[in-house]
């Protein structure tokens, strides 16, 4: 059965071991929970998050859900019976969409359509990769460095541009995110002749897992190998700092980036899809 709560500490206590048992697969859940515990329940928006745990007959957690409105509700991989039960558990919540393992999405979407009459369209299709063995790319010229406070305004522009390209129009607190990552040295820049040309960030380590995020190269600097170089540098830094699993997500609609990450040693783990609902 599903147990829902708005208490992040209660959820961490119930589902923490389950999440840490498969840190690669649960990478986003781990970083969301960590951020909400550190920065407060409104780190991603003005509405309170909702958390859920699927409990077996023996009381063990074997699936989770998490929503930080206004974002879609995210589900882990779910066991038999949990998808149908989730429809009952969240029936009274206005859902803008769901983010699910692709294999589970059809069942939930069909059930939600039947209950609500909502239309559904496919949004982001993402693939999770795990670094098997880092293969350094051909050096493109230039060098990497850790981003500093003096780079803040540039990074804010790039973070906004990154989300604009994804079509993510929801309001986000990029200032707090950039400041947090700068304070821990988690943003890498690639620089050529003193000019930053690409960036990649890292999540904080959790259960030995680090996720490379926000890889962005402005359009005028693309096609030179900078993204591969900065991603490889960020990945190497994570390994050097003790990460046992380094992961990243890609948008399946961009085959070029998927190819880049595979060439430097990333291998597919699973696919997720965002299904967006409308009346």
C-alpha positions as CSV (number, residue, x, y, z in Angstrom):
1,X,0.0,0.0,0.0
2,X,1.0,3.6,-0.5
3,X,1.8,5.8,2.6
4,X,1.8,9.5,1.8
5,X,3.3,12.3,3.9
6,X,4.4,16.0,3.6
7,X,7.1,15.4,6.2
8,X,10.5,15.0,4.5
9,X,12.2,13.7,7.6
10,X,9.5,11.0,8.0
11,X,10.0,10.1,4.4
12,X,13.8,10.0,4.7
13,X,13.4,7.7,7.7
14,X,11.0,5.3,5.9
15,X,12.5,5.3,2.4
16,X,16.1,6.3,2.9
17,X,17.5,2.8,3.0
18,X,15.5,1.8,-0.1
19,X,16.8,4.9,-2.0
20,X,20.4,4.3,-1.0
21,X,20.2,0.6,-1.9
22,X,20.2,1.6,-5.6
23,X,21.8,5.0,-5.7
24,X,22.3,5.0,-9.5
25,X,18.6,4.3,-10.2
26,X,17.4,6.7,-7.5
27,X,19.9,9.5,-8.2
28,X,17.3,12.3,-8.5
29,X,15.3,11.2,-5.5
30,X,18.4,11.3,-3.3
31,X,19.4,14.7,-4.4
32,X,15.8,16.1,-4.1
33,X,15.5,14.8,-0.6
34,X,18.9,16.1,0.4
35,X,18.1,19.6,-1.0
36,X,14.7,19.7,0.7
37,X,16.3,18.8,4.0
38,X,19.0,21.4,3.6
39,X,17.2,24.3,2.0
40,X,13.6,23.7,3.2
41,X,10.4,22.4,1.8
42,X,9.9,25.3,-0.6
43,X,13.3,25.0,-2.3
44,X,11.5,24.1,-5.6
45,X,8.3,26.2,-5.3
46,X,5.8,27.8,-3.0
47,X,3.6,24.6,-2.6
48,X,4.5,21.9,-0.1
49,X,6.0,18.7,-1.6
50,X,4.3,15.3,-1.2
51,X,6.2,12.1,-0.6
52,X,5.0,8.5,-0.8
53,X,6.3,5.0,0.0
54,X,5.0,1.7,-1.4
55,X,5.1,-0.7,1.5
56,X,5.1,-4.5,1.0
57,X,3.0,-6.8,3.2
58,X,6.1,-7.2,5.4
59,X,6.4,-3.5,5.8
60,X,9.5,-2.9,3.6
61,X,9.6,0.0,1.2
62,X,9.7,-1.2,-2.5
63,X,8.8,2.0,-4.4
64,X,8.5,5.8,-3.9
65,X,6.9,8.8,-5.3
66,X,7.8,12.5,-4.8
67,X,6.4,15.7,-6.1
68,X,7.7,19.2,-5.7
69,X,4.9,21.3,-7.3
70,X,4.6,22.7,-9.9
71,X,6.8,19.9,-11.3
72,X,5.4,16.5,-12.4
73,X,5.1,13.7,-9.8
74,X,8.2,11.4,-10.0
75,X,8.0,7.7,-9.4
76,X,10.7,5.1,-8.9
77,X,10.5,1.8,-10.7
78,X,7.4,0.2,-9.3
79,X,6.5,-3.4,-8.5
80,X,3.4,-5.2,-9.7
81,X,0.3,-3.6,-8.3
82,X,1.9,-0.4,-7.2
83,X,1.0,1.6,-10.4
84,X,-2.8,0.9,-10.1
85,X,-2.7,1.6,-6.3
86,X,-0.9,4.9,-7.0
87,X,-3.9,6.1,-9.1
88,X,-6.0,5.7,-6.0
89,X,-3.5,7.2,-3.7
90,X,-3.1,10.5,-5.7
91,X,-6.6,10.7,-7.2
92,X,-7.4,13.9,-5.3
93,X,-4.2,15.8,-6.4
94,X,-4.0,18.0,-9.4
95,X,-1.2,16.5,-11.4
96,X,0.5,18.5,-14.2
97,X,2.2,15.3,-15.2
98,X,4.2,12.3,-14.2
99,X,7.9,11.4,-14.5
100,X,8.2,7.6,-14.6
101,X,10.3,4.7,-15.8
102,X,9.2,4.3,-19.4
103,X,8.0,0.7,-18.8
104,X,5.5,1.9,-16.1
105,X,4.2,5.0,-17.8
106,X,1.5,3.6,-20.1
107,X,-0.4,1.9,-17.3
108,X,-0.5,5.1,-15.1
109,X,-1.4,7.4,-18.0
110,X,-4.2,5.1,-19.2
111,X,-5.7,5.0,-15.7
112,X,-5.4,8.7,-15.2
113,X,-7.1,9.4,-18.5
114,X,-9.9,7.1,-17.5
115,X,-10.4,8.7,-14.1
116,X,-10.0,12.4,-15.1
117,X,-10.6,12.6,-18.8
118,X,-7.2,14.5,-19.1
119,X,-5.3,14.5,-22.3
120,X,-1.6,13.4,-22.1
121,X,1.3,14.3,-24.3
122,X,4.8,13.0,-24.2
123,X,7.3,15.6,-22.8
124,X,10.9,14.9,-22.0
125,X,12.3,11.4,-22.8
126,X,15.4,10.9,-20.8
127,X,18.1,8.2,-20.5
128,X,20.1,7.6,-17.4
129,X,23.7,6.7,-17.9
130,X,26.4,5.4,-15.5
131,X,30.1,6.0,-16.1
132,X,31.8,2.6,-16.7
133,X,35.3,3.7,-17.4
134,X,36.3,7.3,-18.2
135,X,37.7,7.6,-21.7
136,X,39.3,11.1,-22.0
137,X,38.2,12.8,-25.2
138,X,40.6,14.4,-27.6
139,X,41.7,17.7,-26.1
140,X,39.9,20.6,-27.8
141,X,42.2,23.4,-26.7
142,X,41.8,25.4,-23.6
143,X,41.6,24.2,-20.0
144,X,39.2,23.5,-17.2
145,X,38.9,25.4,-13.9
146,X,36.6,25.6,-11.0
147,X,34.0,28.3,-11.3
148,X,34.4,31.3,-8.9
149,X,32.1,33.9,-7.4
150,X,33.1,36.2,-10.2
151,X,31.5,33.8,-12.7
152,X,28.1,34.1,-11.0
153,X,26.3,36.3,-13.5
154,X,27.6,34.4,-16.4
155,X,26.4,31.1,-14.9
156,X,23.0,32.5,-14.1
157,X,22.6,33.5,-17.8
158,X,23.7,30.0,-18.8
159,X,21.5,28.2,-16.4
160,X,18.4,30.2,-17.6
161,X,19.4,29.5,-21.2
162,X,19.8,25.8,-20.5
163,X,16.3,25.6,-19.1
164,X,14.9,27.7,-21.9
165,X,16.3,25.2,-24.4
166,X,14.6,22.4,-22.5
167,X,11.3,24.3,-22.8
168,X,11.1,24.5,-19.0
169,X,9.2,27.7,-18.4
170,X,8.5,27.1,-14.7
171,X,9.9,29.6,-12.3
172,X,13.1,28.4,-10.7
173,X,15.4,29.8,-8.1
174,X,18.6,29.7,-10.2
175,X,20.3,32.1,-7.9
176,X,20.1,29.8,-4.9
177,X,21.2,26.8,-6.9
178,X,24.2,28.6,-8.4
179,X,25.2,30.0,-5.1
180,X,25.0,26.6,-3.4
181,X,27.1,24.9,-6.1
182,X,29.7,27.7,-6.2
183,X,30.1,27.5,-2.4
184,X,31.1,23.8,-2.7
185,X,33.2,24.1,-5.9
186,X,30.7,21.9,-7.8
187,X,30.7,23.9,-11.1
188,X,33.4,23.3,-13.7
189,X,34.1,25.7,-16.6
190,X,36.0,25.1,-19.8
191,X,37.9,28.1,-20.8
192,X,39.7,29.1,-24.1
193,X,42.0,32.2,-24.2
194,X,40.4,33.4,-21.0
195,X,36.8,33.0,-22.2
196,X,34.5,30.5,-20.6
197,X,32.9,28.4,-23.4
198,X,31.2,25.5,-21.6
199,X,30.2,24.3,-18.1
200,X,29.2,21.2,-16.2
201,X,28.0,20.9,-12.5
202,X,28.0,18.1,-10.0
203,X,25.5,17.0,-7.4
204,X,26.7,16.5,-3.8
205,X,27.8,12.9,-3.1
206,X,25.1,10.6,-1.7
207,X,25.5,6.9,-1.0
208,X,28.7,7.1,-3.2
209,X,26.8,8.6,-6.1
210,X,27.4,11.9,-7.9
211,X,25.4,13.1,-10.9
212,X,26.8,15.4,-13.5
213,X,24.2,18.0,-14.3
214,X,23.6,21.2,-16.3
215,X,26.1,20.5,-19.1
216,X,25.8,23.6,-21.3
217,X,27.7,25.2,-24.1
218,X,26.3,28.4,-25.7
219,X,25.4,28.0,-29.4
220,X,28.3,30.1,-30.6
221,X,30.8,27.7,-29.0
222,X,29.3,24.4,-30.0
223,X,30.9,21.8,-32.3
224,X,34.5,22.0,-30.8
225,X,34.4,19.3,-28.2
226,X,34.1,21.6,-25.2
227,X,31.0,19.8,-23.8
228,X,32.8,16.4,-23.9
229,X,35.9,18.0,-22.3
230,X,34.1,19.7,-19.4
231,X,31.9,16.6,-18.7
232,X,35.0,14.4,-18.6
233,X,36.7,16.9,-16.2
234,X,33.6,17.0,-13.9
235,X,33.4,13.2,-14.0
236,X,37.1,12.8,-13.2
237,X,36.7,15.3,-10.3
238,X,33.8,13.2,-8.9
239,X,35.9,10.0,-9.1
240,X,38.9,11.7,-7.5
241,X,36.7,12.9,-4.6
242,X,35.6,9.3,-3.9
243,X,32.5,8.7,-5.9
244,X,31.8,5.1,-6.7
245,X,29.0,5.9,-9.2
246,X,29.0,8.8,-11.5
247,X,25.8,9.3,-13.5
248,X,24.0,11.7,-15.8
249,X,20.8,12.1,-17.8
250,X,20.4,12.9,-21.5
251,X,17.5,14.1,-23.6
252,X,16.8,11.3,-26.1
253,X,15.7,13.9,-28.7
254,X,19.4,14.9,-28.9
255,X,21.4,12.0,-30.4
256,X,24.6,14.1,-30.6
257,X,24.9,14.5,-26.8
258,X,24.0,10.9,-26.2
259,X,26.8,9.9,-28.5
260,X,29.2,12.2,-26.8
261,X,28.6,10.8,-23.4
262,X,28.9,7.2,-24.6
263,X,32.3,8.0,-26.3
264,X,33.7,9.2,-22.9
265,X,32.6,6.0,-21.1
266,X,29.0,6.4,-20.0
267,X,26.6,3.4,-20.5
268,X,22.8,3.3,-20.5
269,X,21.0,2.2,-17.3
270,X,17.3,3.0,-17.9
271,X,14.9,5.3,-19.7
272,X,12.4,7.7,-18.1
273,X,9.6,9.7,-19.7
274,X,7.6,12.8,-18.6
275,X,3.9,12.6,-19.5
276,X,2.2,16.0,-19.3
277,X,-1.5,16.2,-18.5
278,X,-4.0,18.8,-19.7
279,X,-7.8,19.1,-19.2
